[in-house]
Amino acid sequence: MSAATAVDTRVALVSGASRGLGLAVAERLLADGWSVATFSRSRSDELDKVIESWPDTFSWVQGDVSTDDMRQHVRGVQERFGPVDVLVNNAGLLHQELFLTMPERRIDELLAVNLAGPVRLAQACARQMSARGRGVILNVSSINSLRGFRGVAAYAAAKAGLDGLTRALARELGPAGIRVNSLVPGYFETAMTSQVTDENRVRITRRTPLGRLGTTDEIARVATFLLSDEAAFITGQTITVDGGLTC
């Protein structure tokens, strides 16, 4: 099923899509006929392969969600492909450290990357979407927003804020034809979870009813569903994909 009607110009902005989930979502959208733009702090070999494979419909620029002017990024996408139809607020930063010893500069960075920057990016895209009377925003959250874990207090606070943003924006932007949802992945194989120690990985697997970590593709499939017309009556929801870890 197409993620938008075939007659529309379909343009997606996926932040932080240099690797992992963001890049997987971008590849699925590209294969479905979308034009996809992204920005990230750095490139990767995986990103370079996608750029080479989709030179006309995929665009990457270097950027930082925590410091850049998000309006400028959105204008750049419009100049290249046209107005943004969907935003995947995927850029994120995970750092594990006990709260009592975490420097203030690290707290500020985690809040900027995981909450303040995505809020500004959502605003920039929503302004463009509201003028057209349609759009979809998908905020990529984390199960840390739902359950308490040691060492991730600032990260968890930011992701919980992102879920709150989702509900508020769904109320405010629904009349403008804009849907807003949160995707809450559990632990799955990605560069971010590579920081998890082997001991914690075993513990997480034992606590997960399905008995394993998820895959990037499993999470990406849910993301593209939430962007699609098949999810046209879903908004303001926090969709958890975690193998039952939080049930």
Secondary structure, DSSP 8 states (H G I E B T S, - for coil): --SS-TTS--EEEEET-SSHHHHHHHHHHHHTT-EEEEEESS--HHHHHHHHH-TTTEEEEE--TTTS-HHHHHHHHHHHT-S-SEEEE---------GGG--HHHHHHHHIIIIIHHHHHHHHHHHHHHHHT-EEEEEE--GGGTS--TT-HHHHHHHHHHHHHHHHHHHHHGGGTEEEEEEEE-SBSSTTGGGS-HHHHHHHHHHSTTSS-B-HHHHHHHHHHHHSGGGTT--S-EEEESTTTT-
